[in-house]
Amino acid sequence: MAMNREQKRAAQKAGQLNADGSQVATRDRRAPAQRLKTERTKPGEFVREVRAELKKVSWPTKQEVIRYSTIVLVALVVFTVFVFAIDYAFGELFRLLLDTGTARSLGTTALPSAVSY
């Protein structure tokens, strides 16, 4: 397969080619070892491991949670108002276009919106 310089350099960085451009010998990959039922994690050990992992988590402070929640709520309100305004504007535009087209085609200036008996 023909490769340009850039492709060769990328392949060398990825470890697919040697410095002289020859193919790197690939090693056989083995399937991951299957766990037997006897190697199952016991519930107590699982809980201990979960607690140990949760201790490593970098939890946000109360002030950070309040700040991020406020930012999300403000952004939600802003985007909701924006979408409402765009929807309302396009709705009114189409209503105006459809109403004037209907009135012109019938030869009248206005149509009754409701009939009362």
C-alpha positions in Angstrom: 0.0 0.0 0.0 1.4 3.4 -1.0 1.7 5.9 1.8 2.8 9.5 1.8 5.2 11.0 4.4 2.4 12.2 6.6 0.7 8.8 6.8 4.1 7.1 7.5 4.9 9.5 10.3 1.4 9.0 11.8 1.8 5.2 11.5 5.2 5.3 13.2 3.9 7.4 16.1 1.0 4.9 16.5 3.6 2.1 16.6 2.5 0.4 13.3 5.7 1.0 11.4 9.4 0.7 12.2 11.8 3.6 11.6 12.8 2.1 8.2 9.1 1.9 7.2 8.7 -1.8 7.5 5.6 -3.3 9.2 5.8 -3.9 12.9 5.4 -7.6 13.8 2.0 -7.9 15.4 1.5 -10.0 18.5 -1.3 -12.4 19.0 -4.0 -11.0 21.2 -5.7 -13.4 23.6 -9.3 -13.2 24.6 -9.8 -11.9 28.2 -9.9 -14.5 30.8 -13.4 -15.7 31.7 -14.4 -15.3 35.3 -15.7 -18.4 37.0 -18.6 -18.4 39.3 -16.3 -19.0 42.2 -14.5 -15.7 41.5 -17.6 -13.6 41.9 -17.2 -10.5 44.1 -19.1 -10.8 47.4 -21.6 -8.1 48.3 -19.5 -6.8 51.3 -16.4 -6.6 49.2 -18.3 -4.8 46.4 -19.6 -2.2 48.9 -16.1 -1.6 50.3 -14.7 -1.1 46.7 -17.5 1.3 45.9 -16.8 3.3 49.0 -13.1 3.4 48.2 -13.8 4.6 44.7 -16.2 7.3 45.9 -13.6 8.6 48.3 -11.4 9.3 45.2 -14.1 11.4 43.5 -13.5 15.2 43.5 -16.9 16.4 44.8 -18.0 20.0 44.2 -18.5 22.3 47.1 -21.9 23.6 48.2 -21.2 27.0 46.6 -20.1 25.4 43.3 -23.4 23.4 43.2 -25.4 26.5 43.9 -23.5 28.5 41.3 -23.8 25.8 38.6 -27.5 25.2 39.3 -28.2 28.9 39.0 -26.4 29.1 35.7 -28.3 26.1 34.4 -31.7 27.6 35.5 -30.9 31.0 34.0 -29.8 29.4 30.7 -33.0 27.3 30.7 -35.2 30.4 31.1 -33.3 32.4 28.5 -33.5 29.6 25.9 -37.2 28.9 26.7 -38.0 32.6 26.1 -35.9 32.6 22.9 -37.7 29.5 21.5 -41.1 30.9 22.5 -40.4 34.3 20.8 -39.2 32.6 17.6 -42.2 30.2 17.6 -44.6 33.1 18.2 -43.0 35.3 15.5 -43.2 32.5 12.9 -46.7 31.6 13.9 -47.8 35.2 13.5 -46.0 35.5 10.2 -47.7 32.4 8.7 -51.0 33.4 10.1 -50.6 36.8 8.4 -49.6 35.2 5.1 -52.4 32.7 5.2 -55.1 35.2 6.3 -54.3 37.7 3.6 -54.1 35.0 0.9 -57.5 33.6 1.9 -59.1 37.1 2.0 -57.8 38.0 -1.4 -58.8 34.8 -3.1 -62.4 35.2 -1.9 -62.6 38.8 -2.8 -63.4 40.0 0.7 -61.4 42.0 3.2 -62.1 39.9 6.2 -63.6 36.6 7.2 -65.8 36.0 10.2 -63.9 34.2 12.8 -66.9 32.5 14.4 -70.5 32.1 13.6 -73.0 32.7 16.3 -76.6 31.4 16.3 
